[in-house]
């Protein structure tokens, strides 16, 4: 991860990615600028995916057992037992 990737937040990366997508959809860019925008969009997608992966690693939730007690389980443990994979990503 580069220095610039560490400085940008998930929200900032997502906002910039949305602006790039809008420009590409409007076809208001030259071919060269479209390619540059696409490359930047790819970088931003990776930043967003990395930020989400970091967040997933930190998330814990409380699960109530049938006896009323609670246990903590890692989100990652729950995710691995579900049918989610990288193809279910944001982009």
C-alpha positions as CSV (number, residue, x, y, z in Angstrom):
1,X,0.0,0.0,0.0
2,X,1.4,3.4,-1.0
3,X,1.6,6.5,1.1
4,X,-1.3,8.1,-0.8
5,X,-3.5,5.0,-0.2
6,X,-2.9,5.3,3.6
7,X,-4.0,9.0,3.6
8,X,-7.3,8.6,1.8
9,X,-10.3,7.4,3.7
10,X,-12.8,4.8,2.4
11,X,-15.4,7.6,2.0
12,X,-13.0,9.8,0.0
13,X,-12.0,7.0,-2.3
14,X,-15.6,6.0,-2.9
15,X,-16.6,9.6,-3.6
16,X,-13.8,10.0,-6.1
17,X,-14.6,6.6,-7.7
18,X,-18.2,7.7,-8.1
19,X,-17.1,11.0,-9.8
20,X,-14.9,9.0,-12.2
21,X,-17.7,6.6,-13.0
22,X,-20.0,9.6,-13.8
23,X,-17.5,11.2,-16.1
24,X,-16.9,7.9,-17.9
25,X,-20.7,7.3,-18.2
26,X,-21.2,10.8,-19.7
27,X,-18.3,10.0,-22.2
28,X,-17.0,13.5,-21.6
29,X,-13.4,12.5,-21.6
30,X,-10.9,11.9,-24.4
31,X,-9.7,8.3,-24.9
32,X,-6.4,9.1,-23.2
33,X,-8.2,10.7,-20.2
34,X,-10.7,7.8,-20.1
35,X,-7.8,5.4,-19.8
36,X,-6.2,7.5,-17.0
37,X,-9.6,7.7,-15.2
38,X,-10.1,4.0,-15.5
39,X,-6.6,3.4,-14.1
40,X,-7.3,5.7,-11.1
41,X,-10.7,4.0,-10.7
42,X,-8.9,0.7,-10.4
43,X,-6.6,2.1,-7.7
44,X,-9.6,3.5,-5.8
45,X,-11.4,0.2,-6.0
46,X,-8.5,-1.5,-4.5
47,X,-8.3,1.1,-1.7
48,X,-12.0,0.6,-1.0
49,X,-11.7,-3.2,-1.0
50,X,-8.6,-3.0,1.3
51,X,-10.4,-0.6,3.7
52,X,-13.4,-3.0,3.8
53,X,-11.2,-6.0,4.5
54,X,-9.6,-4.1,7.4
55,X,-12.9,-3.2,8.8
56,X,-14.2,-6.8,8.5
57,X,-11.2,-8.0,10.5
58,X,-12.1,-5.6,13.3
59,X,-15.9,-6.2,13.4
60,X,-17.2,-8.4,16.2
61,X,-20.8,-9.0,17.0
62,X,-22.6,-10.4,20.0
63,X,-24.6,-13.5,19.4
64,X,-27.2,-14.6,21.8
65,X,-27.1,-18.3,22.7
66,X,-30.3,-20.3,23.4
67,X,-29.5,-20.2,27.1
68,X,-29.6,-16.4,27.1
69,X,-25.8,-16.0,27.4
70,X,-23.8,-14.1,24.8
71,X,-20.6,-15.0,23.0
72,X,-18.4,-12.9,20.8
73,X,-17.7,-14.1,17.3
74,X,-15.4,-12.6,14.8
75,X,-17.1,-11.4,11.6
76,X,-14.5,-13.2,9.6
77,X,-15.4,-16.5,11.2
78,X,-19.1,-15.8,10.3
79,X,-18.2,-14.7,6.8
80,X,-16.2,-17.9,6.1
81,X,-19.2,-20.0,7.0
82,X,-21.4,-18.1,4.6
83,X,-21.4,-18.2,0.9
84,X,-19.8,-14.8,0.3
85,X,-16.7,-14.6,-1.8
86,X,-14.8,-11.9,-3.7
87,X,-17.3,-11.9,-6.5
88,X,-19.8,-10.4,-4.1
89,X,-17.6,-7.3,-3.8
90,X,-18.7,-3.7,-4.2
91,X,-17.4,-3.2,-7.7
